[in-house]
Amino acid sequence: MAHPLARMARAVYHPWPMALLAGVLSALLLLAASQLFASLQAQRMESAEMNARGERFLQRIEQLFGQLREGLDELEGQPLRGCDRAMVEVLRQVSFSHRFIYEAAFIGGRQHCSSWPRQSSLDVNRPPDIKGTRHQYWLNTSAERDDDLAALVIGRGYFRVSTSRGHLADVVDLEPGSSLLLVGKDSGQVLPLLGPQPIWPPKGWPSPEDRPLLIGGEQLVYTMPRPGQTFQLVLVAPRAGLRQRIDDIWQPLLPACLLLALLTGALVFQQVRQRQSLTGSLAGALRRRELHVHYQPIIDLQSRRCVGAEALVRWQRPDGTLTHPDLFIPLAEATGQIRRVTDYVLEEVLEQLGDLLRSHPQLYISVNLAPCDVSHSRIAAVAARLLQRFKVAPQQIAFEITERGMVDVQAARETLSELRAQGHKVLIDDFGTGYCSLAYLQDLPIDYLKIDKTFVDTLGHDAASSGVAPHIIRMAHALELKVVAEGIEDDAQARLLASEGAHSGQGWLFDRALTAQKFRERMAAQAEVP
């Protein structure tokens, strides 16, 4: 099963298919994201407009209700109680002096008179639609087309005042399909002031007081706050224009989405082509032995003498450009070439420094292992074959493994045990930055812990992590392990680490990574000093 999948992956992993796939996927993702953005933006705009419209309507309707109540106050404040000529004149005066009062009337006993005696639309015998603590309310259907119809009537005592449908329409400019409702708080009775009667109640009604806008699938329902009143004013508006608004916002985003998708495809094309080129170049560099091995000296912190070195691989292209290990090592791991790189480095170390190691039996060179080197027991056989070829003792070649290389602890334990059984030293590199627990340390066959540079940098500072390096050293001593500190840059760090019990260290304080020839010269100079 794995073989066909691998062939399929290799077939697809080419610049044009990957670029096309990346472009299509990014286009779909960007279009979906832009559609979602347009929808959310349109809904925010819709809600903001509805809230603003509701507040504006409330201000105008409160002005209308204020005039109706003011007219009732004036009528109740005057002494006349009867339907004579003087009363009719008072009723007309109240009607003429208030913009929103269409008709004023007196109803007492069997007497009934109005400011419009011949055109009155008041039904004197009809019970009120809503009874409040001080006022009574009558509402005529909004289906009537007569603008002079008394749409809303308010009564108190012997007097009633009304506003016409035309006045109400002037105050509240409804959009087509919208409705203005009067809803009793206690009874739940719904009376349309303007517009058609909607389906009532809507889902989610009543809405919370702190959120007057209720958003439904087909309509918006805005409840105008009226504390202390026996009824609520509700504005209902259809969402017919939402789709168009979304399209208006989304359409200008389409060219940008397609352009970004095109750029993504082009970038993926370039990256895949570069990666394939780098993969092929790395294979060729290994064949032509163009990779160079440099050596970072490891210094005994007590004697300050070089006791070993860490082998570091460098790739300098034929054109002189230097490819950083952070780029080609992960690539080698991803493409399965890392084993060849490990074997190459080990062979280069023995070929370049084999005679030096034979003449300095206490000197050792450490070689870094990749996770795949540890997960398979292959490296022990390779090392044994090369050591026999170059006549170098196994204890002079150490192997370093990072914490992330021990994902499979059981496989790592078997490989490291085999290496130690052959006489190799084993080091845990960059300790403290991964997920290797104390339980693993107790169980793994290792000889050294290497303290990561990040913990060495904090020494001597008031940082929260300044005590990590001494803690690692004490923990290593408890486990009978030796300690190598990385990234030492000043003498104070070296002295402090030595006082804490670190055995050796490496860093720019002592030397940078050296070529094989420079490392030989350093060892020769050290040999001349007693």
VEXNU-535090 format. One record per residue (C-alpha): x, y, z. Coordinates in pm, whole numbers, plus 50000, padded with zeros to 5 digits. Layout:
# VEXNU-535090
XYZ/...
***
This chain:
# VEXNU-535090
500005000050000/502825023950089/504605019149758/501715031049533/501075060249769/504705070249755/504675068649374/501495089349368/503065115249598/506125117549375/503925120749067/501875148949218/504815166649379/505805187049076/505715224949037/502675227648808/500325202948984/501245216849326/500835252749205/497455244749050/496295226849365/497485255149587/495855281149363/492505263049355/492455256449728/493495291749816/490905305749574/488155284849735/489315294550083/489615331449998/486265332149822/484565315050116/486275338550362/485325369250157/481735356850129/481605352350506/483135386650557/480625402650318/477745384850493/478865395750838/479545431150720/476155433450549/474415420650862/476295445651079/475285473850845/471705461050834/471515459251214/473075493651255/470615508951010/467665491651177/468755503551520/469185538851391/465815537751215/464095524451527/465605551751743/464585578051490/461025564351472/460815563251850/461785599851874/459115609851621/456415587951773/457185600852121/456695635651978/453325624751838/452225608252164/453445638652354/451175661352153/448195638052200/448715637252578/449275674752583/445975679952401/444175658152659/445755678352942/444475710652788/440965696952744/440765683453098/442165715953234/439345737753094/436005739553286/433545730453009/431775696753027/429085694352768/428385696452399/427535732852338/428985756952083/431735767552328/432915731652371/433065725851997/435165757451966/437545744852237/437845711352062/438635728451733/441155751051898/443015721152047/442945703351711/444235733551520/447005741951769/448635707451764/450135694351443/449515657351511/445985659951658/443555653451375/440345652651584/439345660851942/436085649452097/433975651452413/431975620652517/429945623152833/426715605252914/424515607552605/426365637852469/428945635252195/430635663152005/433775665851793/436045691651633/434825676251304/431075671151370/430255660751012/433415639750946/434065622951280/435545587851252/435305580251623/433175550651734/431865563152066/430465529352171/433505508152089/435455495152392/439135504452405/441715481152253/444185487552534/443465500352883/446285517653067/446525532453413/445685567553287/444885564252919/442795542552693/443745534352335/441705526952022/443305516051699/441755513951356/443045488851101/445905500050881/444315482150584/442005511950535/443245534950257/441635566950389/444405590150512/441815609850713/440835579350915/441505582351287/444265556351303/445115560651672/442835573951943/443855582052302/441225589052566/441185600952924/438085609753122/435465626252896/437885634852615/439485617252322/442065629052072/443165611251758/445845612451493/445035603251135/446655577050923/448135604650707/449735621551009/451165588451125/452585581150783/454275615350781/455945607851114/457005572251030/458355568050678/458165530450639/459975511550366/457885488650143/456855457050326/457605471650670/455085473850955/454675494651268/452885475351542/451445483151879/451775452852112/450175450752454/452745441552718/450335421552929/447815408652678/450235403552390/447555417652156/449045429551828/447555459851650/449105472551327/449535510351316/451005511050965/451845484950708/450635448850670/450005425150957/453115402750985/453195366951113/453235370351490/454935362851720/458335358951552/460795332751672/462705345051977/460075370352082/460235388952314/463815400552269/465955409452574/465645445452695/469335452152638/469065439552277/466035455752120/466825441851772/465635406551701/467125391751383/465085364951209/465605346150888/463225367750683/462725399150893/464155422851151/462055431351457/462985462551653/461235468351986/461255505052082/461935508652454/458995524252641/459535518953015/456395522553227/453995519852934/451335493252890/452185487152525/455235483952305/455915499251967/457485474151732/459035480551392/459155450651154/461215452550835/461825425450570/465345414450485/464735414550114/467735436850041/470265416750241/471315394349951/471915424349728/473865441849999/476075410950045/476685409749670/477575446749666/480215441249934/481475408149798/481875416349431/484705441849477/486575415549681/486535389749399/489465404049198/491605406449512/490785370249607/491645357349261/494845377749252/495915364149593/495125328749477/497225334449166/500095347949376/499785318049610/499995294049318/503015312549181/504735311849520/504065274649562/505365268649209/508565287049293/508975269549630/508375234749490/510705240749199/513335254549436/512815225349675/513115200249393/516155218349265/517635218249616/516805181449660/518525172649335/521445195349414/521895179149755/521965144549598/524575156849350/526575173449626/526725140649814/527855122149504/530525148449428/531435151149798/530855188649802/529615189950164/532235202450407/532655191850769/533795217551024/534725211051385/533505230351691/536095224551968/534875210552302/536935224052593/537515210152940/536305238553167/538915231353439/542075227753228/540795248252931/542255222152695/540485208152390/539175173252456/537035168752148/534945185251880/531465184451734/531295177151362/529125202551179/528225198750813/528345228650576/527205230950212/528975255649990/527755254449633/530155255049338/529115291249275/530255300549624/526805304449785/526435289150131/523255269350205/522485270150576/522035236550757/518635248450887/517505246950524/519055215450380/519035192950690/515185193750726/514985188950350/517265158750373/515115144650654/511925150150455/513295134350138/515025104750307/518555116650221/519525123150582/520955088150624/523345094750337/524285127950500/525005110650834/527135083850666/528925110750465/529775131350774/531005101050967/533225090050677/534575125550626/535445128250998/537445095950989/539085103950658/540095139350763/541045132851126/541635095251146/545385098751198/544875126951452/542485105451652/544875076051643/547695098051778/545435113652049/543555084452210/541735107752456/540345130052178/536825123752048/534605137351772/530815138051815/528515132751518/524875143551515/522225117451444/518835124651286/515605109451429/515525083351151/519105073151238/517965065151591/514715048251501/516555020951304/519555000951422/521595008251111/524125033951227/525955009751459/526854986951168/527935016450950/530115030551229/531694996551298/532594992050931/534155026750899/536035024451229/537564991651120/538545006950788/540255037450944/541585019351253/539975043451503/538775032951849/534955033951902/535275055752216/536725083451997/533485087051802/530515099852002/526975103651879/524625132351964/520845130051950/518345157652016/515295152952237/512975154151936/514875124351794/513445102152069/509815101651963/509995063751965/511735058552298/511885020652268/513595022051927/515955049352053/516875028352357/517754998452137/519885018851896/521735037852169/522335005852366/523904990152057/526165020452007/527275020552369/527894983452357/530354990152073/532135015852293/530675048652162/529725077552389/526135090152362/525085126452422/521645142652454/521865175552264/519935207852343/518645193152668/515775212752825/514185224952501/512245193452413/510075168352590/512565143052729/511405136053082/513505126153382/512055090953361/513435087453008/516865099953119/517025073853390/516165046653141/518185057352835/521785045652782/523545079652765/526815094752892/526465132652852/523875160052870/524455190852657/522885222452805/521235243952539/522645278552471/519385295652574/519975285152936/523655294552927/522765329752804/520705336653117/523545329353360/524405359653571/521145377353490/518055382253702/516015361453463/513475335753572/515385308753382/518865317653516/518745287953752/517915262053485/521525254453387/522715247853747/519615226653803/520385205453493/523975201153612/522865188953955/520325165753796/523015151453564/525335145253859/522535126754038/522205104453731/526005100453705/526095118653372/528675143553248/527655178253126/528665198052818/527505234452801/526835249852459/527065286052349/529625298952603/530525334252494/532335350052792/534715338953061/532265346053344/529875320153204/532695294753174/533835300353535/530295298553672/529545266353482/532815251053601/532005260453962/528595244153927/530175211853807/529935212853425/532745192053278/533225207852937/531835234152706/531895248652359/531225283052216/532765313952063/534745321052379/536995291952283/536675289251906/534245289851620/533745259851394/537105251951230/538085234250913/539905201150954/543245218150886/542585245951139/541525220351399/544755201051340/546725233251389/544885240251713/545655205751849/549285209351745/549535242951925/547935227752235/550445199152231/553325224352248/551935239352569/552775217852873/
***
